Amino acid sequence: MKILILAETCNPVWASLPGFSYSLADSIAHNVDVVLVTHIRNKADISKINTHNFKEIIYIDNEYIASPLYKFSLLLKRIGIGGFMTSMALKYPSNIAFEYETYKMLKKRFNNKEFDFIHRISPVSPTVSSPIAKWTNIPFIYGPINGALAWPKQYKEQIKKERELLVHIRNFYKFLPYYKSSFTHATKILAAFKHVEKDIPATEHHKIIRFNELGVDTELYKPNPKKSTTQTQCKFLFVGRLVPYKSAHVVISAFIESQELRNKHLLNIVGDGPERETLQKLIDDNQLSHCIKILGWKTQIEVAQYMSDSDVFVFPTIREVGGNVILESMSAGLPSIVPNYGGPSELIDENTGIKIPLADKQAFLRSYIKGMELLATNTELRKKLSNNARKIALKEHSWPMKGKQVKEIYQLAKTAVK
């Protein structure tokens, strides 16, 4: 099969979605012939990679609209308006232009039916439609798409802290051009998690295949074979941006409230962001600097090392649509303690960690303390969950496995087209 992959956001050296998209596209290219279409901004970094598997890479320049919109989004952030949703809304017109330029460049190849499928893997947000699905007669695969996770009712005040001004009118995007056609012209729709189905028209649900955009380098993130499994001191680790909804304060508060945790165990916080000063003050005011450290931003290699040297991953984020850092921690052999909500609730089960009900703040904190104390004191349970986490990461979430899974989806979709 020959696949045209649309990945506007796709960069091997950038964190989060750009890096995931590149790794996913490259893993797919291990299994089928891939022509990658991506943005011109990614050319410099992709060109440095000599080991990629793409048959061809096409760079699209739509900077005539993408650049001013990006500068506008930066301006909004500087004046305190708009968070992630606002940034995604501003991507809509630039992505229309991206796909239009792609269509113009490849129109003859589309008409000659050169490709078995067009597969759009990024942007992953369904609020950014894919008009090329309607413009060509090539079978179209849409996704992974991810989004539509509501803010928990117990934490509505966090919306203001996150400056998500568009949250109340988010569904307006369903009235924009190409929203419906992106789904109706799709052969298969890859939905990352259960909550995404709210963004997919009910008439198209029969096309859904569960598949997320997340994956992990299992050779980089791996357990430390020299780590003692009998030590009584437990090293907890949080990794993430220090922003309100990631809720790093919850694990700090757990140490404040629990004598067991603060007297016998350690917590490292890897990350940076606007909450760092507040979190450090919380640590200092409660005289916890002996057992809690904020380490700041670290490279992937450094994060992998911290995970390898830790015992339990704690991630009390209250609104996480995905959670790739959870897969990284699993690959490093860490049991995870996560909320039973959003992406984390589907990545972790009783075999790999503990899921905490997303109740009111005090109940959530009490449950988190209980979970942390359990894993801190029960080394046998920690070992069992650790082994399971590593096995599942290798079996289901490594990038090579993700590429094989997509090939199976293409084969299924080809049968559907026939």
N, C-alpha and C positions, 0 to 999 in steps of 0.2 A: 504494500500500500504506500501511497505517497500523500502526505498530509501537509497542508498549509497551516502553520500555527501562527495565530495573531497574539502577540504578547507585547503590547505597547510598553508596559512596565516590565522590564526584564534586564537585570544587570548582575553579573556574577560576584561583584564585590560590594554591593549594597545590601544592607540589612533588610529584614522583613520581606514584604511582598516582592520587591525586585529580585532579591536573591532566590526566594522560593520559586518564582516564575522561571528563572533561568535554569535552576536545578531540575524542575519538572520537565521543561521543554527538552533539556539535554538527555534526561533519562528516557523520555519518549523516543528520542532520536537513536537510542541504543537498539530499539526494537523495530522501527519502521523508518522509511525515508521521510525526512522532515525538511521543509523549507520554512525557515523562521522569518517572520516579519516583525520588526521592532522599531523603536524610535531612534532617531539619529543620535540622541544624547547617550545612548548605550554603546555606541560604536567603539569609542576609545578603549573601554574596559573589555568588551567582548573580543576585540582584535588582539588583545594580549594573551588570550587563551588559545593554545595550539592543539589542545586535546579534545575539543568539542566534536560532536558527532553529526552536526547539521550538514545536509547536502548543499545548502545555499542559505545565505543570510541577506535579507533585504532591509535596508534602513530607510525609514520614512521621515521626511522633514516637514512638520507642520508648525514650525516655530513661529510662523506669522500669527498664530492664535494661541498656541500653547505657552509661549514665553510671556506675553502680557497677562494672561490669566494666572500664571504661576506667580508673577510679581504682585498681582492684585491680592492673591491669597496670603502672601507674606505680609502685605500691608494690613490686611484684616487682622492677622495674628498679632502684629505689633501694637495695634490700637485696642486689642482685647476683644475682638469680635470673631466668632466662628472657630469651630474645632474641626474634627475629622469629617463630619457630615458636610460642612461648608466646603471643605477642600474637594470632596467627591463631587459635589454639585457643580463646581467649577471645571471639573474634568469632562463633563458631558459634552460641551461644544467642541473641545479640543479632540476628544475621541471620535466624534462624528467626522471631523476633518481628517484625522488619522486614517480612518477606514475609507474615506472618500479618495484620499491620495493613493491608498493601496489598490482600490478598485480601478482607478485610472491607469495605474502602472501595470496591472496584471489582467486587464480586461480580456485581451486576446487569449491568454493562458486559461482564464476561466471559461471562455467560449469553447476552447478546444478540450475542455474537461480533463485537464492535466492532473487535477487533484481528486483523490477519492473523497476527502473531507476538508472542509475549513473548520478549524478548531480554535475558538477564542478562549485563551486561558487567563488573560488579564486585560483590563481591570477585572477583579473578581466581583465587584459590586454590581448587582442587577439594576441599580439606579443609573448606571452608565450603559445605555443600550448599544446593540450591535447592528447597525443598518445593513452591513454587508450580507447578513443572513437573507435579507429580502432582495438585494441587488443582484445576486447570482443564482444559478441553478445547481450549484455544487451543494451536496448534503452538508448540513451545518451542525456542529456540536457546540453547545453553549455551556461554558463553565470550566472549572468549578466556579460557582457563584456563592457568595456568602453575604449575609446581612440580615436585616429585619428583626434583630434581637431587641425586644423592648427593654426600656430601663425598668429595673425592679421597682415596684411601687414603694418599697420601704426606703428607697434612696433617690427620690426625685430631686432633692436639693443638689445632688451631684451634677445634674444637667447644667445648672448655672455655673458651677465650678469648672466644668469642662467647656463652657461657652458654646454649647451646642444649640444655637438659636434656631436651627432648621428642624429640630426634632419634632416640633408640633405640626409641621406641614410636610413631613418627609414623604408621605404618600402622593404628593403632588406629581412626583416624577412619573407616575402611572398614566398621566394624561399627556406626557411628552411624546413627540414622534418616535417611532420605532420601538417603543416599549413592548407592545403586543406582538409585533412581527418578529422580534428577536426570539420569542418563545414559539410562536405558531410555525415559523419556518425551521425550527430546530428539529433534528432527527432524535437527538438525545439531549437531556438537560442534566448536568452534573451539579447536584446540590450538596454543599459541604456538610450541612447538619440539618437536623429536623426543623429548627426554627426558620430556615431559609424558605421553606415551602409557602410561607405567608406571602413571599414576594413573587411566587409563580402562579399564573392564572390557573384556577381549578381545572379548567378544560384541558390543560397540558400536563397534569400531574402523572398521567400514565407514561410519560417520557422520562420521568425522574430516575436517575441512578445516584445512589449515595457515594460521593467521592469528594474529598476535601483537597485543598491546595497545599496542605502541610506535608512536610517530610523532614528527614534528618540524615545527616552524614554519620553513619554508625561507626565509622573508623575514627572520626574526630571525637565524637561524644561516646565514650566507653568507660566501663568501670575501672577502678584502680585495683589491680589484683593484689597489691601489697597492703590494702586497707584492712585493718583489723575488724573482724566481725563480732568480737567479744567485748569491745570497749564499752564502758558505761556512759561516757560522755557522747551526746548526740550533737552533730553539727547540722543545723538547719540552714537552708539557703533559699533566698528570694532573689529572682532575677527579673527585671522589668523596668520600664520607665517609671519614674517617681512622679506619677500624676494621680489625681484623686481616685479615679475608678479602679486603679490597680490595688488600692487599699493596703499598702505596706504597713500603715499604722496598726492594722489588726494584729499582725504577728509581733510587732513591738509591744502592743498592749497585752498580748498573751504573756510575754515575759514580765511585764509589770504586775499582772494579776497572779501569776503562778510562781510560787516559791520553788517548786521543783525545777521549772525551766530556768529561772534566773540564777539559781545557786549551783546548778550542775551542768548546764548545757550552753551551747553557743548559737548565735544567729549572724550570718553574713548577708548583707543586702548589696547586691550588685546592680547598679543602675544610677541614673541621674535624671534630674528634671526639676520642675518648679516646686515640688513638695520637699525637696531635700533638706532645706533649712529648717522647716517645721518638724520634720521627722528627727533631725539631729537634736533639736531642742527637746523633743519628747524623750529621747534617750538620755540627754544630759540632765534634764530636770529630775529624772528618776534614777540617776546614778547607775546607769546600765552600760557604761562604756567598756566595762571589763568583759561583757558577754555579748554585746551587739556592736557590729561595725558596719558603717556605710562605706563601701569601697569605691563608689563612683562607676563611671562607664568603663567597660573592659572590652577587649577584642574577642572575637569568637574563640580563638585559641585559649585565651585566658579564662573565658567563661567555661569552656569545656574542662579546663583543669580544676576550677573551683567545684564544678559538679562532680568530677571524679573523686575529689577529696571530701565531699560532703556525704551526709547520711539520709537526709529527708528534704524534699523540695516542698516549699510552702508558697502558695499562689492564691491569695484571697481576693482576686479580682471580682468585682461584682457584675461586670458586663463585658464578657470576653466572647467575641463571635468565633474565635478560633483557638489559638493558644499553642503555637509551634514550640515555645519554650518548654511546654510540658513533654512533648515528644523528645526534645533534647535531654531533658532530665531522665525520662524513661530509658533512653539509650545509654545513659551513664549509670543506669542501675539504681535510680533513686525512686523510692515510693513518693507519691505526691499527695498533698492535702489541698483539695480544691473545692470551690462551691459547686453545688449540684444545680448548675444553671449554665446555659449557653454551651459553647464548644467544649470547655473542660468537662462537663457532665457526660459527654459522649466519648471523650478520650481516655477517661479514667473509670475503672470499675473496682469491685471489691478485691480483685486479684492483683491490682497494681497500686492501690492507694485508698484514700478515704475521701468520700464526698460529703461536704457539710451543707445541710439545708440552708437556703438563703432566706433566713427569717429576719426579724427585726435585729437591730444592731447588737443589742446586749445578748440576745439568744445566739446570734451568729458567733460572737466573740466567745461565749461560754463553750459552744460546740467546738470551736477551733482550738481552744485550750485543751479540751478533753482529747481531741485527736492528736495534738502535738505531744501531750503527756503520755498517751498510749504508745506512740511510736518511739518516744524518747526512752521509755523504760522496758519495752518489749523487743529485745534484740532478735529473737527468733522470728517474730512477725516481720520485723524490718528486713531480715534476710530473705524470707519467703517472698515478700512483695518486690524486693529488689531484683531477685532472679526472674520473676515473672515479667517485670517491666522491661528488662533487657531482651528477653525472648520475644515479647510482642513487638518491641521496636524493630527487631531484626526481621520478624516475619511479616509485619504489616506496614511499617512506616519508613523503611529505608528507601532512599531515592531509586535504587535499582528495582525494588519491588513496585514502587509507584509507576515506573515506566511499563512494567509488565502488566499491571492492572489496566492502564490506559489502552494498551494493545488489545486486551480482551474486550474492552468497551468498543473499540473500533470494529472488531470482528462481530460483535453483537449488533452494532449499528448497521454494519454492511448487510447483515441478514435482514434487518428491518427495512432497509432501503429496497432490497430486492422484492 
